[in-house]
Structure formats: C-alpha cells, structure tokens
Amino acid sequence: MTAMEHDFGARSAGTLDWLWSLPRRLAGGSSPSARVIPDQAPLLLEEPVAPSFHRTAEPEPVPDDTPRPLSMGAMATPLKPISLRRDSIYSAFNTAMPVTDRHGLAGRNNELEKLVEAIVVQRKHAIIFGTRGSGKTSLARVFGDLADEAGCVALYGSASGEADFDSLFRPFLTELPMSGAGQERARKLATGPLDVNGLATLLVEEVRQRSILILDEYDRVRSDTAKQDVATLLKLLTDIHSPVQVVLVGIAGDVDGLIAAHPSLRRHIAPQRVSPIARPELELLLASCGEKAGLSITPEAVEALAGAAMGSPYHARLFGMQAALVTEAGGREQVTASDVEQGLASALDDWAEMSSASHGLFTRALRDSASGRRMIALAGIVASQMSAISLERLLRVGSDILGEYPGMEADASDALTRLEPALTPTPGGELWMFEDTLAPQFLLLMAKQPAPRTVAPTPAEEMRAMLRGVDGL
C-alpha cells in the first residue's frame, strides 16, 4: 500500500495537526483560531506515565471469561493449514483438468483404437460426442498424443459461443506444417475473412505433413452458418484428398447434435460416442486415485462410489475426492463406506449451490410425486446411460428393471412432465437430454434420500411469514 493510492501524501505534513483538531471537529469547531488550549491538558491514561524510552514490565493479563463484543480481530484467527495429504487428494482426484496422459485415461482403450484406425489409417474425419463429464476432452487429447507418435501433427483448439468459421480455423494457420511459400500464402489469406474454398485449397496445396485439427466444445457454436461452413469444409477436404482431417468434439446425444452432415459426407465421418465406463474400469480408476493420494479404499466404499457415478469418470473422481477428504479430516488411512456417505452428501450440497434451479426442480418433483419417485430416479439413470431419454426408452427400461405394473405408462409420462423444464430436445425432437448433463447422478442421490415427512415451505412462503404482522398480514 502506498500513500498515493490512499491520498495520504497530501496530508502527511499536517497529520499531527489533523489529529489534534479531531476533538474540535467532533465538537463542531471549524476555525483553527477558535481552538482553546486548556491550562491542564487532559490525559488519556488513568495514571500518568513517566517519560522513558524503556518499556516497563507489564503485569500478566487476568483471564476474562465474560462475553466480549465480536470484533474483526476475534474473527481473524488463522485457518487450519492445508495438509500435504489434502493437497495430494486434490491432485489425485483432480476434476478440473482433463487427462493428458494415456495412463490416466481409464476404460477408453477401445475408443482410442477406433479413432486411430479411422483418422490416422483411413483418413476420415471424426466426431467425438457424449455427455458432460464423460471424458470427451481427455479422449481427444490422448488421441492427439497417439497421432503425434504416428507421425501426424495434432493441433488442438476450442470453440466459443460467438465463433464463426473464420475464428474457428484462423488460429490453426500459424501452426500448420507448411513451406515458406505456404506460410506467406497463409498470411495473405489471413488478411481478410477466411472462406471455405480458400482455406480448403490452402490445406490441400501447402500442408506438407499429415495434420489433424481438433475442435473441442463445438457444441457451443450457435451460428448455423458456421456449422454449415464446417460441414462444407469437411466435404471439400474429403473430395480433394487433403492431408488434413478435422475432429469435432462436443456435448450431444448423437451426430446430428453437432453437425447436420450431407449423406455423402457421413460415409467419411467416424462417429465416436463416449459412453459410460464399465464398472470394473471405474473401480480401477478409483483405486488408482486413492493410491496416488496415499489412501486405500474398502471394497464397500468402491462399490458405493462406482454405483453413484453411474459410469461417469468425472463423478467418480468428484465423489471419491469428497469421500477422501472426510477420511483425511478424521486422520485415517482408509476410505470407508461411511466416508462415502458423508462425501456424497457434501458433493450434493455443493451441486445444489451451483445449480439451484435444477436442485429445486428435482426437489419438487420427488416431493410431489411420492408414488413415482422410482420412475423419476430411473429417468436419471436412463439419461446417464443412453445420453438421451424418451417415453419409449423409459418404458422399455422400466419393464426390464421394475417389471410391468398397472399405471407404469402414467408414472413414466408424469416423471418426464415433471422433469421437462430441466430437459432440452435433441435436433430430431424425439429424444430429450438433461440441459445440465451432470445432473442425472445428483438426481439419483436425491431420490435415495428419505422422502420428507412434512412439505418444506417455498422461499415465497418463508418471506410471507416474515411479513406477518405488517399492515394486517
């Protein structure tokens, strides 16, 4: 902090005068000449202290147990420092960053082999799609490493909601392997807006090495014109045997959710759905994270975590991290089923704070449909396993799991009606996805909680109760 920042500099020369004048200012005085100097200046201490530069010994303070007013000083007690184990837990169960090491990518060997075969060997374009938290970005990044090892140049970019064709592909121009003449041509091309034909010609004629352009978060692109231009570029690159392939990555229930491709183009696109991880692979992931954090996990705890995650590596890491933090707080070395229960409750509370609208909707749906709670929970399970749901899918899975019973179709229809505000239609309009694709796991956690015996008041009812007694309310 400097004097300039707080305007102390202009006052520094007269600071003592300003302090001496403070009592006068508080008493209403305004003129320095009006100040009266008393014959005996009042002391601010109960007993006069002899002038000295030496600090005298102070008596030991007497403990005072009487209540004291809250002060900032009392609140500024130091927080408990983050232990090394807690730091290792956050690192081992990291949910914020995608996996970049193939050894940390659990249960995706089959998907990696298919992508390498389709893109590197067959020279197809590809679309990687699935729900949020399924591991799309991790899969794309690890594939890029494998493509580099195969002699390709894999370049990674991320789309934004306002992106057009130019902003999607311009960042790649300076990184593509081109000759000096090609780089000069690319600079001239970049002086104006990129167009599909000009970029396609440049990629075919000037790129000197197999290259793969990976566009992540492509689902965020809202411009239909940009999406159509991308589809046209893929078609041109295929027709003229370009050394460049494009991989689109995004949230979708099917290929049409990301690109409306012409039938002739579909033959040259490899769709790769990122499905839920099988339970054995998910259990191995949890055990590996626990080992990195210096903790063991009991079989019962692993089973509870894997069941709650429903095949999602993101949720497995999130729930495992919360359970491990409970274990660390207790000073123990092993994560137990009890720790998992507390960790799941903590994860649900955090999600409720971040997604209050969805949490409120699920709460009302489960509360108001006591007899249909199982069908509402099943809708979350179906969405997590199949990406999208419909009445037909819910009835088919319900018949297999719950067995047919009178009123099943009514319960399924009622469940979808209650959840509809949290759903968004797929491009075809026949299927529905949760708008928050992380929500199905939390919906299941909420459904497993005991149904409340009394109906909790809504926020509006609570505020009306606060107004009771005002103007006759």
C-alpha positions in Angstrom: 0.0 0.0 0.0 1.4 3.4 -0.9 0.5 6.9 0.2 -0.5 7.8 -3.4 -3.2 5.1 -3.5 -5.0 6.3 -0.5 -4.3 10.1 -0.8 -2.2 10.2 2.4 0.6 12.2 0.7 -1.2 15.5 0.7 -2.0 15.2 4.4 1.3 13.8 5.7 2.8 17.2 6.6 -0.2 18.1 8.8 -1.1 14.7 10.1 -0.4 15.7 13.8 -2.3 18.9 13.4 -5.3 17.0 11.9 -5.2 14.5 14.9 -5.1 17.3 17.4 -8.0 19.0 15.8 -10.1 15.9 15.8 -11.9 16.6 19.1 -12.7 20.2 17.9 -14.0 18.8 14.7 -16.3 16.4 16.5 -17.4 19.2 18.8 -18.4 21.3 15.8 -15.4 23.7 15.6 -14.4 25.0 12.2 -11.6 27.5 12.6 -8.1 26.9 13.9 -8.3 30.3 15.7 -11.2 29.1 17.7 -9.2 26.4 19.3 -8.8 26.9 23.1 -5.8 25.4 24.8 -6.7 24.4 28.3 -4.4 25.1 31.2 -4.2 21.5 32.1 -4.3 19.2 29.1 -6.4 16.1 29.9 -4.6 12.8 29.9 -6.0 9.8 28.1 -4.4 7.4 30.6 -5.8 6.7 34.0 -2.3 7.1 35.5 0.5 9.4 34.2 3.5 7.5 32.9 7.0 8.9 33.3 8.7 9.6 30.0 11.1 6.9 29.1 12.4 5.0 26.1 12.4 1.7 28.1 9.4 -0.4 28.1 8.3 -1.3 31.6 7.3 -4.8 32.6 3.6 -5.4 32.2 1.5 -7.5 34.6 0.2 -10.9 33.5 -3.2 -10.5 32.0 -6.1 -11.8 34.0 -8.3 -14.3 32.1 -11.7 -12.8 31.4 -14.5 -15.2 30.7 -17.2 -12.5 30.3 -18.8 -12.2 26.9 -17.0 -9.8 24.5 -18.4 -8.0 21.5 -17.5 -9.6 18.2 -14.6 -7.8 16.5 -12.6 -8.2 13.3 -9.6 -9.2 15.4 -11.5 -12.0 17.0 -12.6 -13.2 13.6 -9.0 -13.1 12.2 -7.9 -16.4 13.8 -5.6 -18.3 11.5 -7.3 -21.1 9.4 -6.1 -24.6 9.6 -3.3 -25.0 7.1 -3.9 -27.4 4.1 -2.1 -30.6 4.8 0.1 -32.3 2.3 -2.3 -35.2 2.2 -5.2 -32.9 1.3 -3.1 -31.4 -1.4 -2.3 -34.9 -2.8 -6.1 -35.7 -2.6 -6.9 -32.7 -4.8 -4.2 -33.7 -7.2 -5.1 -37.4 -7.4 -8.8 -36.9 -7.8 -8.5 -33.8 -10.0 -11.8 -32.9 -11.6 -10.9 -29.6 -13.0 -8.4 -30.6 -15.7 -8.8 -33.2 -18.5 -6.5 -36.2 -18.5 -3.5 -35.7 -20.8 -1.6 -38.9 -20.0 -2.9 -42.1 -21.6 -2.1 -44.0 -18.4 -4.6 -41.8 -16.6 -7.4 -42.4 -19.1 -9.4 -45.3 -17.7 -11.6 -47.6 -19.8 -11.1 -45.9 -23.1 -8.7 -48.2 -25.0 -11.4 -49.4 -27.4 -12.4 -45.8 -28.3 -8.7 -44.9 -28.8 -8.1 -47.8 -31.1 -11.2 -46.9 -33.2 -10.1 -43.3 -33.5 -6.6 -44.1 -34.6 -7.9 -46.6 -37.1 -10.5 -44.2 -38.6 -8.5 -41.0 -38.6 -4.8 -41.9 -38.9 -5.2 -45.0 -41.0 -8.4 -44.5 -43.0 -8.1 -40.7 -43.1 -11.6 -40.0 -42.1 -12.9 -37.0 -40.1 -14.4 -37.8 -36.7 -17.0 -36.6 -34.3 -16.5 -37.3 -30.6 -19.7 -36.8 -28.6 -21.3 -37.6 -25.3 -22.5 -36.0 -22.1 -20.6 -33.5 -20.0 -18.0 -35.2 -17.7 -17.9 -38.4 -19.8 -14.2 -37.8 -20.8 -14.6 -36.4 -24.3 -11.8 -33.8 -24.0 -9.5 -36.3 -22.2 -10.1 -38.8 -25.0 -9.4 -36.2 -27.7 -6.1 -35.0 -26.1 -4.8 -38.5 -25.5 -5.7 -39.4 -29.1 -3.8 -36.3 -30.2 -0.7 -37.6 -28.5 -1.0 -41.0 -30.2 -1.5 -39.3 -33.6 1.7 -37.3 -33.0 3.6 -40.5 -32.3 2.2 -41.9 -35.6 3.9 -39.0 -37.5 0.9 -36.7 -37.7 0.7 -33.1 -36.4 -2.3 -32.9 -34.0 -3.4 -29.3 -33.2 -6.0 -28.5 -30.6 -8.5 -25.6 -30.5 -11.6 -24.7 -28.5 -14.7 -23.1 -29.8 -16.8 -20.4 -28.3 -20.5 -19.5 -28.5 -19.9 -16.5 -30.8 -17.5 -18.3 -33.1 -17.8 -18.1 -36.8 -16.0 -20.1 -39.5 -13.1 -17.6 -39.5 -12.5 -17.7 -35.7 -12.7 -21.5 -35.6 -9.9 -22.1 -38.1 -7.7 -18.9 -38.2 -5.7 -19.9 -35.0 -4.5 -23.1 -36.8 -2.9 -21.3 -39.7 0.3 -20.3 -37.9 0.8 -23.8 -36.6 0.3 -25.9 -39.7 3.4 -27.6 -41.2 3.8 -25.6 -44.4 6.7 -24.4 -46.6 7.9 -20.8 -46.5 5.8 -20.1 -49.6 2.8 -21.7 -47.9 3.2 -19.7 -44.8 3.4 -16.5 -46.9 0.2 -17.6 -48.7 -1.5 -18.2 -45.4 -0.5 -14.7 -44.2 -2.1 -13.2 -47.3 -5.2 -15.3 -46.9 -5.5 -14.2 -43.2 -5.6 -10.5 -44.2 -9.3 -10.9 -44.8 -12.1 -13.2 -43.6 -11.4 -16.9 -44.2 -13.7 -18.5 -46.7 -14.3 -22.3 -47.1 -12.9 -22.7 -50.6 -9.8 -20.6 -49.9 -9.0 -22.5 -46.7 -9.6 -25.9 -48.3 -7.3 -25.0 -51.3 -4.6 -23.9 -48.9 -4.8 -27.0 -46.8 -4.6 -29.3 -49.9 -1.8 -27.5 -51.7 0.5 -26.2 -49.0 0.4 -28.5 -45.9 3.4 -30.8 -46.1 2.6 -33.3 -43.3 -0.4 -35.2 -42.2 -2.3 -32.9 -39.8 -5.3 -33.3 -37.5 -7.3 -30.3 -36.3 -9.2 -31.0 -33.1 -12.0 -28.6 -32.3 -13.3 -29.0 -28.8 -16.5 -27.6 -27.3 -18.0 -27.5 -30.8 -21.5 -27.8 -29.2 -21.1 -24.1 -28.0 -21.2 -22.8 -31.6 -24.6 -21.2 -32.1 -24.2 -20.0 -35.7 -26.0 -22.3 -38.2 -23.9 -20.6 -41.0 -20.7 -21.5 -39.2 -21.8 -25.1 -38.8 -22.8 -25.4 -42.4 -19.5 -23.9 -43.5 -17.6 -26.5 -41.3 -19.7 -29.3 -42.9 -18.8 -28.0 -46.4 -15.1 -27.8 -45.5 -15.1 -31.4 -44.4 -16.8 -32.4 -47.6 -14.2 -30.5 -49.7 -11.2 -31.9 -47.8 -12.5 -35.4 -48.4 -13.2 -34.9 -52.1 -9.8 -33.5 -52.9 -7.9 -36.0 -50.7 -6.5 -33.4 -48.3 -3.7 -34.4 -45.8 -5.8 -32.6 -43.1 -8.5 -34.2 -41.1 -10.9 -32.5 -38.7 -12.1 -33.9 -35.3 -15.2 -32.2 -33.7 -15.7 -32.7 -30.0 -18.9 -31.7 -28.1 -21.9 -32.5 -26.0 -24.6 -34.3 -28.0 -26.8 -37.3 -27.9 -26.0 -38.2 -31.5 -24.0 -37.0 -34.5 -26.8 -34.7 -35.7 -26.5 -32.8 -32.4 -23.1 -31.5 -33.6 -23.3 -31.4 -37.4 -26.0 -31.7 -40.0 -23.9 -33.6 -42.5 -24.9 -34.4 -46.0 -25.4 -38.2 -46.6 -22.4 -38.3 -48.9 -20.3 -36.8 -46.1 -21.5 -39.3 -43.5 -19.6 -42.1 -45.2 -16.3 -40.2 -44.4 -17.1 -39.3 -40.8 -16.3 -41.7 -37.9 -18.7 -41.1 -35.1 -17.3 -41.9 -31.6 -19.8 -41.9 -28.7 -18.1 -41.5 -25.3 -20.3 -44.0 -23.3 -20.2 -44.6 -19.6 -17.2 -46.6 -18.4 -17.8 -50.1 -17.3 -17.9 -50.6 -13.6 -14.6 -52.7 -13.3 -12.7 -49.9 -15.1 -14.3 -47.3 -12.9 -13.3 -49.2 -9.8 -9.7 -49.4 -11.1 -9.8 -45.6 -11.6 -10.9 -45.1 -8.1 -8.3 -47.4 -6.7 -5.6 -45.7 -8.7 -6.7 -42.2 -7.5 -6.7 -43.5 -3.9 -3.2 -44.9 -4.3 -1.9 -41.6 -5.6 -3.4 -39.8 -2.6 -1.8 -42.3 -0.2 -5.2 -43.8 0.8 -6.8 -47.2 0.5 -10.5 -47.7 -0.3 -12.5 -50.5 1.1 -14.4 -52.7 -1.4 -17.7 -51.5 0.0 -16.7 -47.8 -0.5 -15.5 -48.5 -4.0 -18.8 -50.2 -4.8 -20.8 -47.2 -3.4 -18.7 -44.7 -5.3 -18.9 -46.6 -8.6 -22.7 -47.0 -8.2 -23.2 -43.3 -7.6 -21.0 -42.3 -10.5 -23.1 -44.4 -13.0 -20.1 -44.8 -15.4 -19.0 -41.2 -15.3 -15.3 -40.7 -14.7 -16.0 -37.1 -13.6 -18.5 -38.1 -11.0 -16.2 -40.9 -9.8 -13.4 -38.5 -9.2 -15.6 -35.9 -7.6 -17.4 -38.3 -5.2 -14.1 -40.1 -4.5 -12.4 -36.8 -3.7 -15.2 -35.7 -1.3 -15.0 -39.1 0.5 -11.2 -39.0 0.7 -11.4 -35.5 2.3 -13.7 -36.9 5.0 -11.2 -39.7 5.6 -8.3 -37.2 5.8 -10.2 -35.0 8.3 -10.6 -38.0 10.5 -6.9 -38.7 10.4 -7.4 -42.2 8.9 -5.7 -44.0 6.1 -8.6 -45.9 4.6 -11.8 -44.6 2.9 -14.9 -46.4 4.3 -18.5 -46.7 3.3 -19.4 -44.1 6.0 -16.9 -41.7 4.5 -18.5 -42.2 1.1 -21.9 -41.4 2.5 -20.7 -38.2 4.0 -18.8 -37.3 0.8 -21.8 -37.8 -1.4 -23.8 -35.6 0.9 -21.1 -32.9 0.6 -21.0 -33.2 -3.2 -24.8 -32.9 -3.4 -24.7 -29.8 -1.2 -22.1 -28.2 -3.5 -24.0 -29.0 -6.6 -27.2 -27.6 -5.1 -25.4 -24.3 -4.5 -24.1 -24.2 -8.1 -27.3 -25.5 -9.8 -30.1 -24.2 -7.6 -32.7 -24.2 -10.3 -32.2 -27.9 -11.2 -32.0 -28.8 -7.5 -35.2 -27.0 -6.7 -37.0 -28.7 -9.7 -35.8 -32.1 -8.6 -36.8 -31.5 -5.0 -40.4 -30.5 -6.0 -40.7 -33.4 -8.5 -39.6 -36.0 -5.9 -41.7 -34.4 -3.2 -44.9 -34.0 -5.2 -44.7 -37.4 -6.8 -44.2 -39.7 -3.9 -45.6 -42.8 -5.7 -43.5 -42.0 -8.8 -40.1 -41.4 -7.2 -38.7 -44.7 -8.6 -39.7 -43.7 -12.2 -38.1 -40.2 -11.7 -34.9 -41.8 -10.5 -35.0 -44.2 -13.4 -35.2 -41.3 -15.8 -31.9 -40.1 -14.4 -30.4 -43.5 -14.8 -31.6 -43.9 -18.4 -30.2 -40.4 -19.3 -26.8 -41.2 -17.8 -26.5 -44.5 -19.7 -28.1 -43.6 -23.0 -27.3 -39.8 -23.2 -31.0 -39.1 -24.0 -34.4 -40.3 -22.9 -37.8 -40.6 -24.3 -41.1 -42.1 -23.0 -40.4 -45.2 -25.1 -37.0 -45.7 -23.7 -38.2 -45.1 -20.1 -41.0 -47.7 -20.5 -38.7 -50.3 -22.1 -36.1 -50.0 -19.3 -38.7 -49.7 -16.7 -40.3 -53.0 -17.8 -36.9 -54.8 -17.6 -35.9 -53.4 -14.2 -39.2 -52.7 -12.3 -41.4 -55.2 -14.1 -44.6 -54.2 -15.8 -47.3 -52.9 -13.4 -50.7 -51.1 -13.8 -50.1 -47.4 -14.2 -46.5 -47.7 -15.4 -47.1 -45.6 -18.5 -48.8 -42.9 -16.5 -45.9 -42.9 -14.0 -43.4 -42.6 -16.8 -45.3 -39.8 -18.5 -45.7 -38.0 -15.2 -42.0 -38.3 -14.5 -41.0 -36.8 -17.8 -43.6 -34.0 -17.4 -42.2 -33.0 -14.0 -38.6 -33.1 -15.3 -39.4 -31.3 -18.6 -38.1 -27.9 -17.5 -34.6 -29.5 -17.0 -34.6 -31.2 -20.4 -33.7 -30.0 -23.8 -34.8 -31.7 -27.1 -32.2 -33.3 -29.4 -32.2 -32.0 -33.0 -34.6 -34.7 -34.2 -37.0 -33.7 -31.5 -37.8 -37.3 -30.5 -35.3 -37.6 -27.6 -34.5 -35.4 -24.7 -31.3 -34.7 -22.8 -30.8 -33.1 -19.4 -29.7 -29.5 -20.1 -27.2 -29.9 -17.3 -25.7 -33.3 -18.3 -24.0 -33.6 -14.9 -27.5 -33.6 -13.2 -28.7 -37.3 -13.5 -26.2 -38.6 -10.9 -27.3 -35.9 -8.4 -31.0 -36.7 -9.2 -30.4 -40.3 -8.2 -28.6 -39.2 -5.0 -31.6 -37.0 -4.1 -34.1 -39.8 -4.9 -32.2 -42.1 -2.5 -32.8 -39.7 0.4 -35.8 -40.4 2.6 -38.9 -38.6 1.5 -39.6 -35.6 3.8 -42.5 -36.2 6.2 -43.5 -32.6 6.0 -43.6 -30.3 3.0 -40.9 -27.7 3.3 -42.1 -24.1 2.7 -41.2 -22.4 -0.5 -38.9 -19.3 -0.4 -42.0 -17.1 -1.1 -43.9 -18.7 1.8 -41.0 -18.1 4.1 -40.8 -14.5 3.2 -44.5 -14.0 3.6 -44.2 -15.5 7.1 -41.5 -12.8 7.8 -44.1 -10.1 6.8 -46.7 -11.4 9.1 -48.0 -8.6 11.3 -47.2 -5.9 8.8 -50.4 -4.0 7.7 -52.6 -6.8 8.7 -50.7 -9.6 7.0 
